[in-house]
Amino acid sequence: MHKKGDGVPQDNVEALKWFRMAGEQGYPMAAYNLGVLYDNGNGVPEDDVEAYAWLFVAKYGRNQEAVERMDSVAKELTPDQLTRAKALAGQYIDRYGKN
């Protein structure tokens, strides 16, 4: 609701808070939306490593939208950043991907 301003003022920072809570509970769509926020720099500084990690979590949860977006983000990463992003994704899946 906060991301689109649906019934409440549009607020990416507030959307980030709610997406993070849901993403940390293992909801793939929330993980996807976190990845999008980080990819676009909405409500947070743009961070392609963080974006890739959350999109990977969403993909792990069978969110098909995440696959294409993740591939797009990967093209923006250096090999070192991609390695870090995959490691971070693994940590997130261990913590949050068990839903």
C-alpha positions in Angstrom: 0.0 0.0 0.0 2.8 2.4 0.9 4.8 1.7 -2.3 1.9 2.6 -4.5 0.1 5.1 -2.2 -3.0 2.9 -2.2 -5.2 4.3 0.6 -2.2 5.8 2.4 0.4 8.4 1.3 3.0 7.0 -1.0 6.2 6.4 1.1 9.0 4.2 -0.1 10.7 4.3 3.4 7.6 2.9 5.0 7.1 0.4 2.2 10.7 -0.8 2.8 10.0 -1.3 6.5 6.9 -3.5 5.7 8.6 -5.4 2.9 11.6 -6.1 5.1 9.4 -7.5 7.9 7.5 -9.7 5.4 10.7 -10.7 3.5 12.4 -11.7 6.8 9.4 -14.0 7.4 10.0 -15.7 4.1 7.4 -14.2 1.8 8.8 -14.3 -1.8 6.8 -11.3 -3.1 8.1 -9.1 -0.2 11.7 -10.3 -1.0 11.1 -9.4 -4.7 9.8 -5.9 -3.7 12.9 -5.4 -1.5 15.1 -6.3 -4.4 13.2 -3.8 -6.6 13.5 -1.0 -4.0 17.3 -1.6 -3.7 17.7 -1.8 -7.5 15.9 1.5 -8.1 17.1 3.3 -4.9 13.6 3.9 -3.7 13.6 4.6 0.0 17.2 3.3 0.3 20.4 4.1 -1.4 20.7 2.1 -4.7 22.5 -1.1 -3.9 22.8 -3.8 -6.6 24.4 -6.3 -4.3 21.5 -6.1 -1.8 19.0 -6.0 -4.7 20.5 -9.2 -6.2 20.5 -10.9 -2.8 16.8 -10.2 -2.2 15.8 -11.1 -5.7 17.6 -14.4 -5.3 15.6 -15.0 -2.2 12.4 -14.3 -4.1 13.6 -16.7 -6.9 14.2 -19.3 -4.3 10.6 -18.8 -3.2 9.5 -19.5 -6.7 8.7 -15.9 -7.6 9.1 -15.9 -11.4 9.3 -12.1 -11.7 12.5 -12.2 -9.7 14.4 -14.3 -12.3 14.4 -11.7 -15.1 15.0 -8.8 -12.7 17.9 -10.7 -11.0 19.5 -11.3 -14.4 19.3 -7.6 -15.2 20.9 -6.6 -11.9 23.6 -9.2 -12.3 24.7 -7.4 -15.5 25.5 -4.3 -13.4 27.7 -6.2 -11.0 31.4 -6.7 -11.1 32.5 -10.4 -10.6 33.5 -9.5 -7.0 30.1 -7.9 -6.3 28.3 -10.9 -7.8 30.2 -13.2 -5.5 29.3 -11.0 -2.5 25.7 -10.9 -3.7 25.4 -14.6 -4.0 27.0 -15.1 -0.5 24.6 -12.6 1.0 21.7 -14.3 -0.8 22.8 -17.6 0.8 22.8 -16.0 4.2 19.3 -14.6 3.7 17.9 -17.9 2.4 19.4 -19.7 5.5 17.7 -17.1 7.7 14.5 -16.2 5.9 13.9 -18.7 3.1 12.4 -21.5 5.2 8.8 -20.4 4.8 
